[in-house]
Amino acid sequence: MTPARTYTLLSAAGSYSSTTPGTLGGHRRSRIYGRLDCPSALRAIARGGYVQHRVFFADESTAVEAGYRPCGVCMREAYAAWKRAAR
């Protein structure tokens, strides 16, 4: 029997292991989260140097609780709401 694959996800309390992969990705230094297929993140990954700062979240509320903001490219509505609230 093959052992279940585990994924490391981030929460407000720190990182934890999960058998379910994250639904959102983020960048640890810029504290931005977005979809895993975000064009902006994929370009940054292709340029290199991004992978070591990549984090994953189970859902949007977990990313927000961890102090991350939505990506302005792939999550425009959530970003606009965050921007309005920040004023």
DOMARKOL-287112 format. One record per atom (N, C-alpha, C): x, y, z; atom name; residue in one letter; residue number from 1. Coordinates in steps of 0.02 Angstrom, whole numbers, m for minus. Layout:
! residues N
+--------+--------+--------+------+-----+-----+
!      X !      Y !      Z ! atom ! res !   n !
+--------+--------+--------+------+-----+-----+
!      X !      Y !      Z !   CA !   A ! NUM !
...
+--------+--------+--------+------+-----+-----+
//
This chain:
! residues 87
+--------+--------+--------+------+-----+-----+
!      X !      Y !      Z ! atom ! res !   n !
+--------+--------+--------+------+-----+-----+
!     42 !    m59 !      0 !    N !   M !   1 !
!      0 !      0 !      0 !   CA !   M !   1 !
!     44 !     62 !      0 !    C !   M !   1 !
!     29 !    109 !    m44 !    N !   T !   2 !
!     68 !    171 !    m50 !   CA !   T !   2 !
!     45 !    221 !      3 !    C !   T !   2 !
!     93 !    251 !     39 !    N !   P !   3 !
!     73 !    300 !     89 !   CA !   P !   3 !
!     41 !    361 !     56 !    C !   P !   3 !
!     m6 !    393 !     90 !    N !   A !   4 !
!    m40 !    452 !     64 !   CA !   A !   4 !
!      9 !    509 !     57 !    C !   A !   4 !
!      2 !    546 !      2 !    N !   R !   5 !
!     44 !    604 !     m9 !   CA !   R !   5 !
!     23 !    659 !     39 !    C !   R !   5 !
!     71 !    696 !     66 !    N !   T !   6 !
!     55 !    752 !    110 !   CA !   T !   6 !
!     79 !    817 !     79 !    C !   T !   6 !
!     43 !    870 !     94 !    N !   Y !   7 !
!     58 !    937 !     69 !   CA !   Y !   7 !
!     68 !    982 !    129 !    C !   Y !   7 !
!    114 !   1029 !    123 !    N !   T !   8 !
!    126 !   1078 !    176 !   CA !   T !   8 !
!     87 !   1141 !    160 !    C !   T !   8 !
!     40 !   1158 !    204 !    N !   L !   9 !
!     m2 !   1217 !    195 !   CA !   L !   9 !
!     14 !   1267 !    251 !    C !   L !   9 !
!     m2 !   1329 !    239 !    N !   L !  10 !
!     10 !   1382 !    288 !   CA !   L !  10 !
!    m56 !   1406 !    317 !    C !   L !  10 !
!    m55 !   1421 !    381 !    N !   S !  11 !
!   m113 !   1451 !    415 !   CA !   S !  11 !
!    m87 !   1507 !    460 !    C !   S !  11 !
!   m132 !   1540 !    494 !    N !   A !  12 !
!   m111 !   1594 !    539 !   CA !   A !  12 !
!    m67 !   1567 !    595 !    C !   A !  12 !
!    m76 !   1504 !    613 !    N !   A !  13 !
!    m37 !   1472 !    667 !   CA !   A !  13 !
!     30 !   1444 !    643 !    C !   A !  13 !
!     41 !   1443 !    578 !    N !   G !  14 !
!    103 !   1415 !    551 !   CA !   G !  14 !
!     88 !   1363 !    499 !    C !   G !  14 !
!    138 !   1324 !    481 !    N !   S !  15 !
!    128 !   1274 !    429 !   CA !   S !  15 !
!    105 !   1208 !    460 !    C !   S !  15 !
!     70 !   1169 !    419 !    N !   Y !  16 !
!     44 !   1105 !    441 !   CA !   Y !  16 !
!     40 !   1058 !    381 !    C !   Y !  16 !
!     38 !    993 !    394 !    N !   S !  17 !
!     33 !    943 !    341 !   CA !   S !  17 !
!    m40 !    926 !    329 !    C !   S !  17 !
!    m56 !    914 !    265 !    N !   S !  18 !
!   m124 !    897 !    246 !   CA !   S !  18 !
!   m122 !    845 !    191 !    C !   S !  18 !
!   m171 !    801 !    189 !    N !   T !  19 !
!   m176 !    754 !    133 !   CA !   T !  19 !
!   m212 !    784 !     74 !    C !   T !  19 !
!   m240 !    844 !     83 !    N !   T !  20 !
!   m274 !    881 !     29 !   CA !   T !  20 !
!   m230 !    938 !      7 !    C !   T !  20 !
!   m217 !    946 !    m58 !    N !   P !  21 !
!   m175 !   1001 !    m81 !   CA !   P !  21 !
!   m210 !   1068 !    m71 !    C !   P !  21 !
!   m170 !   1121 !    m67 !    N !   G !  22 !
!   m198 !   1188 !    m60 !   CA !   G !  22 !
!   m234 !   1210 !   m123 !    C !   G !  22 !
!   m281 !   1256 !   m115 !    N !   T !  23 !
!   m319 !   1282 !   m171 !   CA !   T !  23 !
!   m292 !   1349 !   m195 !    C !   T !  23 !
!   m251 !   1381 !   m153 !    N !   L !  24 !
!   m222 !   1446 !   m170 !   CA !   L !  24 !
!   m147 !   1445 !   m156 !    C !   L !  24 !
!   m110 !   1484 !   m195 !    N !   G !  25 !
!    m39 !   1490 !   m184 !   CA !   G !  25 !
!    m23 !   1561 !   m163 !    C !   G !  25 !
!     35 !   1571 !   m134 !    N !   G !  26 !
!     55 !   1638 !   m113 !   CA !   G !  26 !
!    130 !   1646 !   m115 !    C !   G !  26 !
!    151 !   1708 !   m104 !    N !   H !  27 !
!    222 !   1724 !   m101 !   CA !   H !  27 !
!    237 !   1750 !    m31 !    C !   H !  27 !
!    281 !   1715 !      3 !    N !   R !  28 !
!    296 !   1729 !     73 !   CA !   R !  28 !
!    321 !   1800 !     84 !    C !   R !  28 !
!    364 !   1825 !     42 !    N !   R !  29 !
!    393 !   1891 !     53 !   CA !   R !  29 !
!    344 !   1947 !     38 !    C !   R !  29 !
!    307 !   1943 !    m16 !    N !   S !  30 !
!    261 !   1997 !    m33 !   CA !   S !  30 !
!    194 !   1990 !      2 !    C !   S !  30 !
!    181 !   1932 !     32 !    N !   R !  31 !
!    119 !   1918 !     69 !   CA !   R !  31 !
!     58 !   1927 !     26 !    C !   R !  31 !
!     62 !   1900 !    m35 !    N !   I !  32 !
!      7 !   1902 !    m83 !   CA !   I !  32 !
!    m15 !   1830 !    m96 !    C !   I !  32 !
!    m81 !   1818 !   m102 !    N !   Y !  33 !
!   m106 !   1752 !   m120 !   CA !   Y !  33 !
!   m149 !   1758 !   m183 !    C !   Y !  33 !
!   m154 !   1702 !   m219 !    N !   G !  34 !
!   m196 !   1700 !   m279 !   CA !   G !  34 !
!   m207 !   1629 !   m303 !    C !   G !  34 !
!   m240 !   1624 !   m361 !    N !   R !  35 !
!   m254 !   1559 !   m390 !   CA !   R !  35 !
!   m189 !   1525 !   m411 !    C !   R !  35 !
!   m190 !   1459 !   m412 !    N !   L !  36 !
!   m131 !   1421 !   m432 !   CA !   L !  36 !
!   m114 !   1431 !   m506 !    C !   L !  36 !
!   m163 !   1451 !   m546 !    N !   D !  37 !
!   m150 !   1463 !   m617 !   CA !   D !  37 !
!   m143 !   1537 !   m634 !    C !   D !  37 !
!   m127 !   1578 !   m585 !    N !   C !  38 !
!   m120 !   1651 !   m595 !   CA !   C !  38 !
!    m65 !   1665 !   m646 !    C !   C !  38 !
!    m80 !   1703 !   m699 !    N !   P !  39 !
!    m30 !   1718 !   m750 !   CA !   P !  39 !
!     31 !   1755 !   m722 !    C !   P !  39 !
!     19 !   1800 !   m675 !    N !   S !  40 !
!     74 !   1838 !   m646 !   CA !   S !  40 !
!    121 !   1792 !   m606 !    C !   S !  40 !
!     93 !   1748 !   m565 !    N !   A !  41 !
!    134 !   1701 !   m526 !   CA !   A !  41 !
!    170 !   1652 !   m571 !    C !   A !  41 !
!    137 !   1628 !   m623 !    N !   L !  42 !
!    169 !   1581 !   m669 !   CA !   L !  42 !
!    228 !   1613 !   m705 !    C !   L !  42 !
!    222 !   1677 !   m723 !    N !   R !  43 !
!    279 !   1712 !   m754 !   CA !   R !  43 !
!    337 !   1719 !   m705 !    C !   R !  43 !
!    321 !   1736 !   m642 !    N !   A !  44 !
!    373 !   1742 !   m592 !   CA !   A !  44 !
!    408 !   1676 !   m579 !    C !   A !  44 !
!    370 !   1622 !   m577 !    N !   I !  45 !
!    399 !   1555 !   m568 !   CA !   I !  45 !
!    444 !   1538 !   m626 !    C !   I !  45 !
!    422 !   1553 !   m687 !    N !   A !  46 !
!    462 !   1538 !   m747 !   CA !   A !  46 !
!    528 !   1576 !   m746 !    C !   A !  46 !
!    530 !   1636 !   m718 !    N !   R !  47 !
!    592 !   1675 !   m714 !   CA !   R !  47 !
!    640 !   1647 !   m662 !    C !   R !  47 !
!    614 !   1607 !   m616 !    N !   G !  48 !
!    655 !   1577 !   m563 !   CA !   G !  48 !
!    658 !   1621 !   m502 !    C !   G !  48 !
!    683 !   1593 !   m448 !    N !   G !  49 !
!    691 !   1631 !   m386 !   CA !   G !  49 !
!    627 !   1639 !   m346 !    C !   G !  49 !
!    571 !   1616 !   m371 !    N !   Y !  50 !
!    507 !   1624 !   m338 !   CA !   Y !  50 !
!    489 !   1562 !   m297 !    C !   Y !  50 !
!    512 !   1505 !   m320 !    N !   V !  51 !
!    490 !   1441 !   m291 !   CA !   V !  51 !
!    507 !   1436 !   m217 !    C !   V !  51 !
!    564 !   1459 !   m195 !    N !   Q !  52 !
!    581 !   1451 !   m125 !   CA !   Q !  52 !
!    539 !   1494 !    m78 !    C !   Q !  52 !
!    501 !   1542 !   m106 !    N !   H !  53 !
!    458 !   1585 !    m65 !   CA !   H !  53 !
!    383 !   1568 !    m73 !    C !   H !  53 !
!    369 !   1515 !   m109 !    N !   R !  54 !
!    300 !   1495 !   m124 !   CA !   R !  54 !
!    269 !   1460 !    m64 !    C !   R !  54 !
!    207 !   1479 !    m48 !    N !   V !  55 !
!    169 !   1448 !      6 !   CA !   V !  55 !
!    101 !   1430 !    m22 !    C !   V !  55 !
!     65 !   1386 !     14 !    N !   F !  56 !
!      0 !   1363 !     m9 !   CA !   F !  56 !
!    m50 !   1367 !     48 !    C !   F !  56 !
!   m113 !   1381 !     29 !    N !   F !  57 !
!   m167 !   1389 !     78 !   CA !   F !  57 !
!   m225 !   1343 !     60 !    C !   F !  57 !
!   m260 !   1320 !    111 !    N !   A !  58 !
!   m318 !   1277 !    101 !   CA !   A !  58 !
!   m375 !   1316 !     68 !    C !   A !  58 !
!   m383 !   1379 !     88 !    N !   D !  59 !
!   m438 !   1420 !     61 !   CA !   D !  59 !
!   m422 !   1494 !     72 !    C !   D !  59 !
!   m466 !   1536 !     46 !    N !   E !  60 !
!   m455 !   1609 !     49 !   CA !   E !  60 !
!   m456 !   1636 !    120 !    C !   E !  60 !
!   m501 !   1612 !    161 !    N !   S !  61 !
!   m505 !   1638 !    230 !   CA !   S !  61 !
!   m441 !   1622 !    269 !    C !   S !  61 !
!   m411 !   1565 !    256 !    N !   T !  62 !
!   m348 !   1547 !    289 !   CA !   T !  62 !
!   m292 !   1594 !    268 !    C !   T !  62 !
!   m290 !   1611 !    203 !    N !   A !  63 !
!   m239 !   1657 !    178 !   CA !   A !  63 !
!   m246 !   1726 !    210 !    C !   A !  63 !
!   m308 !   1750 !    215 !    N !   V !  64 !
!   m321 !   1815 !    246 !   CA !   V !  64 !
!   m301 !   1814 !    320 !    C !   V !  64 !
!   m320 !   1761 !    355 !    N !   E !  65 !
!   m302 !   1754 !    426 !   CA !   E !  65 !
!   m227 !   1753 !    436 !    C !   E !  65 !
!   m190 !   1727 !    388 !    N !   A !  66 !
!   m117 !   1724 !    392 !   CA !   A !  66 !
!    m85 !   1791 !    375 !    C !   A !  66 !
!   m126 !   1841 !    356 !    N !   G !  67 !
!   m100 !   1908 !    342 !   CA !   G !  67 !
!    m82 !   1921 !    270 !    C !   G !  67 !
!   m108 !   1882 !    224 !    N !   Y !  68 !
!    m94 !   1891 !    153 !   CA !   Y !  68 !
!   m151 !   1930 !    120 !    C !   Y !  68 !
!   m135 !   1965 !     66 !    N !   R !  69 !
!   m185 !   2003 !     29 !   CA !   R !  69 !
!   m196 !   1970 !    m38 !    C !   R !  69 !
!   m255 !   1982 !    m70 !    N !   P !  70 !
!   m269 !   1951 !   m135 !   CA !   P !  70 !
!   m226 !   1981 !   m191 !    C !   P !  70 !
!   m213 !   1940 !   m241 !    N !   C !  71 !
!   m176 !   1961 !   m300 !   CA !   C !  71 !
!   m221 !   2007 !   m343 !    C !   C !  71 !
!   m192 !   2061 !   m368 !    N !   G !  72 !
!   m229 !   2107 !   m410 !   CA !   G !  72 !
!   m239 !   2082 !   m480 !    C !   G !  72 !
!   m204 !   2029 !   m500 !    N !   V !  73 !
!   m209 !   2003 !   m569 !   CA !   V !  73 !
!   m264 !   1949 !   m573 !    C !   V !  73 !
!   m260 !   1899 !   m532 !    N !   C !  74 !
!   m305 !   1841 !   m538 !   CA !   C !  74 !
!   m365 !   1845 !   m492 !    C !   C !  74 !
!   m365 !   1890 !   m443 !    N !   M !  75 !
!   m420 !   1896 !   m396 !   CA !   M !  75 !
!   m443 !   1969 !   m392 !    C !   M !  75 !
!   m461 !   1996 !   m449 !    N !   R !  76 !
!   m476 !   2068 !   m454 !   CA !   R !  76 !
!   m530 !   2091 !   m406 !    C !   R !  76 !
!   m585 !   2054 !   m400 !    N !   E !  77 !
!   m639 !   2075 !   m356 !   CA !   E !  77 !
!   m618 !   2075 !   m283 !    C !   E !  77 !
!   m584 !   2022 !   m262 !    N !   A !  78 !
!   m561 !   2018 !   m193 !   CA !   A !  78 !
!   m508 !   2072 !   m179 !    C !   A !  78 !
!   m466 !   2086 !   m229 !    N !   Y !  79 !
!   m415 !   2138 !   m222 !   CA !   Y !  79 !
!   m449 !   2207 !   m215 !    C !   Y !  79 !
!   m500 !   2220 !   m257 !    N !   A !  80 !
!   m535 !   2284 !   m253 !   CA !   A !  80 !
!   m568 !   2293 !   m185 !    C !   A !  80 !
!   m598 !   2240 !   m158 !    N !   A !  81 !
!   m628 !   2244 !    m92 !   CA !   A !  81 !
!   m575 !   2256 !    m38 !    C !   A !  81 !
!   m519 !   2222 !    m44 !    N !   W !  82 !
!   m464 !   2232 !      3 !   CA !   W !  82 !
!   m439 !   2304 !      0 !    C !   W !  82 !
!   m432 !   2330 !    m60 !    N !   K !  83 !
!   m407 !   2398 !    m70 !   CA !   K !  83 !
!   m455 !   2449 !    m39 !    C !   K !  83 !
!   m521 !   2439 !    m49 !    N !   R !  84 !
!   m571 !   2484 !    m20 !   CA !   R !  84 !
!   m567 !   2482 !     57 !    C !   R !  84 !
!   m560 !   2422 !     84 !    N !   A !  85 !
!   m557 !   2414 !    157 !   CA !   A !  85 !
!   m493 !   2443 !    187 !    C !   A !  85 !
!   m440 !   2445 !    147 !    N !   A !  86 !
!   m375 !   2470 !    172 !   CA !   A !  86 !
!   m375 !   2546 !    178 !    C !   A !  86 !
!   m421 !   2580 !    145 !    N !   R !  87 !
!   m423 !   2653 !    147 !   CA !   R !  87 !
!   m450 !   2678 !    210 !    C !   R !  87 !
+--------+--------+--------+------+-----+-----+
//
